Amino acid sequence: MGLTLYHVDWCPECIAVKRKLDELKIAYTDVIVPDIRMFRKQVHAVSGQYFVPVIQDGDLVLTETADILAYLDERYGAGSASSTRFQSQARMTPDTPSDDDAHPSCRIN
């Protein structure tokens, strides 16, 4: 299974991840999800939460932008020989939708 990016087009953090993927010339599956969090069923199924960006690389799921960028650098960039171990950030207990999920967002600020 290859790398998959779940994102929305307008999210600054998603754009940063897409730029890193392009900069490193990484092939990936591009999945644009709905703007409204509670409709992001694919993101929830993969990560147990509704925020983007999310990447899935095999069994590894990363949900935090800084961790995603570090992982891409270390796994696919100049530091690809690194032995850093990244832990999957998929939630064991998935989030349940709340009233706050009824509007567009990318990350909690």
Sequence and secondary structure as in RCSB ss.txt:
>XXXX:A:sequence
MGLTLYHVDWCPECIAVKRKLDELKIAYTDVIVPDIRMFRKQVHAVSGQYFVPVIQDGDLVLTETADILAYLDER
YGAGSASSTRFQSQARMTPDTPSDDDAHPSCRIN
>XXXX:A:secstr
  EEEEE TT HHHHHHHHHHHHTT   EEEE  SBGGG HHHHHHHSS  S EEEETTEEE  HHHHHHHHHHH
HSTTTT          SS     GGGGSB SS  
